[in-house]
Structure formats: C-alpha cells, structure tokens
C-alpha cells in the first residue's frame, strides 16, 4: 500500500527559497528531500539519522574542551622550557 502524501506550505522570502533550491540542486537533492530530511531529523523518527544539530553541538563542546587542554599543556610546556633555560644558563 502506497503512503499517502500531503503538502505543507511555509512562508519564506524568494531569496531564501532560491538559495535553498540552488544548494539542494548542487548536492543532487530536491528541496522536498532536504525539507523532509530536516523534518525527520527534528522528529527523530525511527530510521532517521541522528539529528545533525546534536552532532554539531557535541563536536563544538569537544573542540572547546580540547582547546582548553591544549592551552593548559602549552602553559606547562612553556614553564618547563623556561626552567630548562634557567638551568642551562
């Protein structure tokens, strides 16, 4: 049995509509495919991919944590280099 389909209308600017259409086309997709994917991700229905927003937020948090650790290690390295410089002088 075929799934019945309905149409959903949204209000946007012509510029946004055209930009969406250009980007979807450049990715080999239709606007309907892009919007349907966004809806499925939003609803987190079975069979849908994990929402990209969650991945991006997780990645941003991990990058920030890594930057903080790197900064701490850089400070320690600088202190060690300073100590070695003082010892060799």
C-alpha positions as CSV (number, residue, x, y, z in Angstrom):
1,X,0.0,0.0,0.0
2,X,1.5,3.4,-1.0
3,X,1.9,6.0,1.6
4,X,-0.5,9.0,1.2
5,X,1.3,12.3,0.8
6,X,0.2,15.7,1.8
7,X,1.7,19.1,1.1
8,X,2.9,21.6,3.7
9,X,3.3,25.2,2.9
10,X,5.8,27.5,4.6
11,X,6.3,31.2,4.3
12,X,9.8,32.5,3.4
13,X,11.4,35.1,1.2
14,X,12.0,34.5,-2.5
15,X,15.8,34.9,-1.8
16,X,15.7,32.1,0.8
17,X,13.7,29.8,-1.5
18,X,16.1,30.3,-4.4
19,X,19.2,29.8,-2.2
20,X,17.6,26.6,-0.8
21,X,16.9,25.4,-4.3
22,X,20.4,26.2,-5.5
23,X,22.1,24.4,-2.6
24,X,19.8,21.4,-2.8
25,X,20.5,21.1,-6.5
26,X,24.2,21.4,-6.0
27,X,24.0,18.5,-3.6
28,X,22.0,16.4,-6.1
29,X,18.8,16.7,-4.0
30,X,15.4,18.3,-4.3
31,X,14.0,20.9,-1.9
32,X,11.4,18.3,-0.9
33,X,14.1,15.8,0.0
34,X,16.0,18.4,2.1
35,X,12.9,19.6,3.9
36,X,11.7,16.1,4.5
37,X,15.1,15.1,5.9
38,X,15.0,18.1,8.3
39,X,11.5,17.2,9.5
40,X,12.5,13.6,10.1
41,X,15.6,14.6,12.0
42,X,13.6,17.1,14.0
43,X,11.0,14.4,14.9
44,X,13.8,11.8,15.4
45,X,11.6,9.2,13.9
46,X,12.9,5.6,13.5
47,X,15.0,5.2,10.5
48,X,16.0,8.8,10.5
49,X,19.6,9.8,11.1
50,X,20.7,11.3,14.4
51,X,20.0,15.0,14.3
52,X,22.9,16.9,12.8
53,X,22.4,19.7,15.3
54,X,23.2,17.4,18.2
55,X,26.4,16.2,16.5
56,X,27.5,19.8,15.8
57,X,26.9,20.8,19.4
58,X,28.7,17.8,20.7
59,X,31.6,18.5,18.4
60,X,31.8,22.1,19.4
61,X,31.9,21.2,23.0
62,X,34.6,18.6,22.4
63,X,36.7,21.1,20.4
64,X,36.4,23.6,23.2
65,X,37.5,21.0,25.8
66,X,40.4,20.1,23.6
67,X,41.4,23.7,23.2
68,X,41.4,24.2,26.9
69,X,43.6,21.1,27.5
70,X,45.9,22.2,24.7
71,X,46.2,25.7,26.3
72,X,47.0,24.1,29.7
73,X,49.6,21.8,28.2
74,X,51.1,24.8,26.3
75,X,51.4,26.7,29.5
76,X,53.1,23.7,31.2
77,X,55.5,23.3,28.3
78,X,56.4,27.0,28.4
79,X,57.1,26.7,32.1
80,X,59.3,23.7,31.6
81,X,61.2,25.4,28.8
82,X,61.7,28.4,31.0
83,X,63.1,26.2,33.8
84,X,65.4,24.4,31.4
85,X,66.6,27.7,30.1
86,X,67.4,28.9,33.6
87,X,69.2,25.7,34.4
88,X,71.4,25.8,31.3
89,X,72.3,29.5,31.9
